[in-house]
Amino acid sequence: MSAYGCRSMWGTLERVLVRRPLAEDAARWREHGWHAPPDVSAAQAEHEALCLLLEEAGADVVVS
């Protein structure tokens, strides 16, 4: 069994791999097809809030 992947759409979420929003990615917003430059600090705050929610739900959050 692999460490990541989805074998069920309804089972318990045990481990989640996430990637932090990076300023260097935001600088390339046109290349990513985004409609406007993102607010990096807001994206990072949302990311942290998501990680906390996932942890509170019992998931092991792995940040890369």
C-alpha positions in Angstrom: 0.0 0.0 0.0 1.4 3.4 -0.9 1.8 6.2 1.7 -0.4 8.6 -0.4 -3.3 8.2 -2.7 -7.0 7.6 -2.6 -8.6 4.2 -2.4 -11.9 5.5 -1.0 -14.1 8.5 -1.5 -15.9 8.0 1.8 -13.3 6.4 4.2 -11.5 8.1 7.0 -8.9 10.7 5.9 -5.7 9.5 7.6 -2.8 11.3 5.9 -2.7 14.5 3.7 0.2 15.8 1.7 0.0 19.6 1.2 2.4 22.1 -0.2 2.8 25.6 1.2 1.9 28.6 -1.1 5.2 30.1 -2.2 6.0 33.7 -3.1 8.0 32.5 -6.1 4.9 30.6 -7.4 2.8 33.8 -7.0 5.3 35.8 -9.0 4.6 33.4 -11.9 0.8 33.7 -11.7 0.4 34.3 -15.4 2.2 31.0 -16.2 -0.1 29.2 -13.9 -3.1 30.6 -15.7 -4.4 32.6 -12.7 -6.6 35.6 -13.5 -4.8 38.0 -11.1 -1.7 38.0 -8.9 -2.5 36.2 -5.6 -2.2 37.7 -2.1 0.6 35.5 -0.8 0.1 36.3 2.9 -3.6 35.6 2.6 -2.9 32.3 0.8 -0.4 31.3 3.5 -2.9 32.2 6.2 -5.6 30.1 4.5 -3.1 27.2 4.1 -2.3 27.3 7.8 -6.0 27.3 8.7 -6.7 24.4 6.4 -3.8 22.4 7.9 -5.2 23.1 11.4 -8.7 21.9 10.4 -7.3 18.8 8.9 -5.3 18.0 12.0 -8.3 18.7 14.3 -10.2 16.2 12.1 -7.5 13.6 13.0 -5.5 13.6 9.8 -1.7 13.4 9.7 -0.8 16.5 7.7 2.5 16.3 5.9 3.8 19.6 4.6 6.3 19.7 1.7 
